[in-house]
Amino acid sequence: MDEQGFHARRRAEREDRAARAAGKLGGLQQTSPLTDDQQYDTIHVFGSRERPPPIRDPPKEPGQAPDPLPPSQGRRRMNPPLSVMLGPILRYDTVVDNVWHGFALLVTTDSGSTYGPPPTMVLEWDATRGGGLEHLTQRMKIKPASIREDDYVQSHIVSAQQIFNYASASGGQSFWRFKIEVPLWEREEEIFYSVNARFSMGVDVDSFNGPSPLWRDVLRAHEQKPIHVLVGGGDQIYCDPLTREPEMQSWITAESEEAKIAHPMRDDMWAALDRFFFNHYCMWFRSGAFGQAIGKIPMLNMCDDHDIIDGFGSYPDDLMHSPVFSSIGSRGYFWYLLFQMFIVDAFDGTNLAPNTHVSKAVVFGGPGTYIPYPSRSFVSYLGPRVSILLLDCRAERKKDLVCSPFTYERAFGALKALPPAVEHVVVLLGVPIAYPRMNAVETILESKLNPLTILGKSGALGLAGFVNKFNKEAELLDDLNDHWTASHHKKERNWLIEEMQKLAVACRFRVTFLSGDVHAAAVCRLHSVKTLEPAVDPKYMLQVISSAIVNTPPPNAVLLMVSTFGKKRHKTLHHVDTDETMEHMFKLDTDGSKLKIDTIMGRRNYCMVDYFPQSGELQFDLRVETKQGAGTTKSYAISTPAPRW
C-alpha cells in the first residue's frame, strides 16, 4: 500500500489545520529563473571531467521557494542570452534502426531571453565506442562553433522547437524541445528503475536526511558504469500539496461530499492549478541529486496517481466527474505530459497511425475516463534482446476498470510487432499485479459501520487523518482500490496475466512485471503449478517491486500484515495452471542480522537492471538503503532466465 503511516497523515492534517486557522496557508511560491551561475551548473550536464555541480535539496515545505545555488567557479555566457527556469533535462524514447531517439527540454523565462534565432544544441559523441552515450556532450549555443567530423568525434546541431508558452505571473515561460538522434552500435545496456520521487505530506523529512541520499547513490553508480535510462514507474512528483493553494480552500473545506461534488470550477482555481503544477515541477525537477540525475541520464516515465493527486481514478464516479476533481485530472495529466514526456497534444497531435508522432515509442489507447486526453503507453527498446512496455494504468482508470479493451489491443499489437530477437519484455505497471491480497482490510474499510471511519468523519479523538479530504472515505481505501487484486479489478487482473502468458508462448519472450507504489521492496513469482525449470516455463514471471527511492516506508505493522497475507496460497489462477509465491529475498538485514520478515523490506530502495548476454538472463538488483538517511545501499539481486521453451 502507498501508506506513509497514520502518524504522518495525522501530522499533515494538523499542520494544514493550524496553517488554515492562522491564515498562513499561502500555497506554492513563484519559482524564479536561475541566475547566470546557476545556469552554468544546470546546463553543463555531461562534462565528465569538470567539477561536479553542488547538490542542493529542494525546500522542506512545498510552499518555500528554492534557495540559490552557491556561485560557481566559472561561467559560460550564452549568446544571445537565455533566462533559464529549468533544464536541460533529458528523456529517452527508443532505438529504431540503430539510432537512439530522445529529447531534451529547456524552460526559459521570456523576460531576459532573446529568441532570434531559437536556441540550438550541439551534440558530440565518441565515435570510437559505437555511439558511446556516456561520452555525449551538449552545449547550448546560438552560433555554432567549429564542429569536428573526424574518426573520433561525431557532432550534430539541433534546433529547438517551442512547444508551449505558459503565461505565469512573472511573464511568459517558453518550453523548448530538442530532438536528439544518435547512431548506436549493438552493445550491452544498463537499465535503472526508480519510483516515488518525493515525500508524502506530513513525513519528517529530516529523519531521512532529505530526498537526495539514494539519488546520490544512483549518481555514484552512474559514474562507475553509465546508466542507459531512468525508468520511472509513476509518482515521480507528489502533487498532493495543491490542496494547500489558497484558491482551492473553499472546495477542500466544504463540509460535505455533496458540496465538494457541486463546487464550481472558478477561473481563479484554473489559474491556481496551472501555477501550482508549473512551479512545483520547476522546483522539484531542478533540485537536489534528482535534478542533477535527470540532466545526466535520460528518463522514461509513466503516470500514476500522485503525479496528478492522491488516488485519482479510484474514487466514486460522481466525485471523479465533478467540476473540480476532473479539472485537477485534466491539468495534472497535461503537465505530466509536458514536464515528464516533453509532449503537448495541441502541438504534436494524437494520430493513431504509426510513425506519425514525434515519440516513436508512443502507443495511443482509449480516451481518458475523467480527463480530455487519450491513454498513452510506450514500448521502448532497452537493448537487442530487451524491450519495455509502460502500460498507462491511470488515464482510463476508474473503480472497476484499469485499461479499456482498445488500450490492451493496441499495447498487445505493439508487443507482437517486436523483432523476433527480443527475449525479455518488462511490463511496467505502477501498482504490482502480483501482491498479497488485502480483501479483508478492503471489506472493513468500505463498511459504513467501521468505527474508525465514523470517528474520522467527525474529527473525534484526533482521527480526522483516518479519512481523506475528498469524500471522507477511509484514507487507505483509495490505495486498496488501486490494487490489481482489489475486488473491483481482480477479473481484469487475472485476464491480463493469462493474456501475457499467451503472448509469452506465441512470441517466445520472457515477461517480467516491474512496479512500485507500495513503498517497500519485494519479489513475487508467477509460475506453473507443476514444478518446472524456470527457463522452460513460459508462466514463470517475476513481479519485482521497488519503491520508494525518496518517500518513507510503511509502518512495521503494515509490513507484518503484508507478509502474513503473503503466506496464504491463492488458487485464483489454478484453472490456467498458475500459482503465486512470494520470494524469500531478505533473509539478512542490511547489517547482516537475521530478519523475521524475509519477503518484504521496508526501507527506501531502487532497482538496477542488467542484461547478461552470455546467459541471456535479466537481473533485477534491489538496492536497499543500509540505514535510514545513510544514502548507501545493500544489494539483493534476482535473475529471470531467457525463454528456452
Sequence and secondary structure as in RCSB ss.txt:
>XXXX:A:sequence
MDEQGFHARRRAEREDRAARAAGKLGGLQQTSPLTDDQQYDTIHVFGSRERPPPIRDPPKEPGQAPDPLPPSQGR
RRMNPPLSVMLGPILRYDTVVDNVWHGFALLVTTDSGSTYGPPPTMVLEWDATRGGGLEHLTQRMKIKPASIRED
DYVQSHIVSAQQIFNYASASGGQSFWRFKIEVPLWEREEEIFYSVNARFSMGVDVDSFNGPSPLWRDVLRAHEQK
PIHVLVGGGDQIYCDPLTREPEMQSWITAESEEAKIAHPMRDDMWAALDRFFFNHYCMWFRSGAFGQAIGKIPML
NMCDDHDIIDGFGSYPDDLMHSPVFSSIGSRGYFWYLLFQMFIVDAFDGTNLAPNTHVSKAVVFGGPGTYIPYPS
RSFVSYLGPRVSILLLDCRAERKKDLVCSPFTYERAFGALKALPPAVEHVVVLLGVPIAYPRMNAVETILESKLN
PLTILGKSGALGLAGFVNKFNKEAELLDDLNDHWTASHHKKERNWLIEEMQKLAVACRFRVTFLSGDVHAAAVCR
LHSVKTLEPAVDPKYMLQVISSAIVNTPPPNAVLLMVSTFGKKRHKTLHHVDTDETMEHMFKLDTDGSKLKIDTI
MGRRNYCMVDYFPQSGELQFDLRVETKQGAGTTKSYAISTPAPRW
>XXXX:A:secstr
     HHHHHHHHHHHHHHHHTT            HHHHHHHH    SSS         SSTTS        S  
   SS  EEEEEEEEEEEEEETTEEEEEEEEEEESTT   SS  EEEEEEEGGGTT GGG EEEEESS      S
SSEEEEEEE EEEEEEEETTEEEEEEEEEEEEE  S   EEEEE   S  TT  GGGGT S HHHHHHHHHHHHS
  SEEEE S SS  GGGGGSGGGHHHHT SSHHHHHH    HHHHHHHHHHHHHHHHHHHTSHHHHHHHHHS EE
E   GGGTSTTTTSS HHHHTSHHHHHHHHHHHHHHHHHHH   HHHH    STT SS TTEEEEEE SSSSSEE
EEEEEESSTTEEEEE   SSS BTTBSS HHHHHHHHHHHHTS TT  EEEEE SS SS    HHHHHHHH TT 
HHHHHHHHTGGG GGGB TTT  BTTHHHHHHSTTSTTTHHHHHHHHHHHHHHHHHHT EEEEEE  SSSEEEEE
EEESS   GGG TT EEEEEE  SSS    HHHHHHHHHHHTS   TTGGGTEEEEE    SB TTS B S  SE
E S EEEEEEEETTTTEEEEEEEEESSTT   EEEEEEEE     
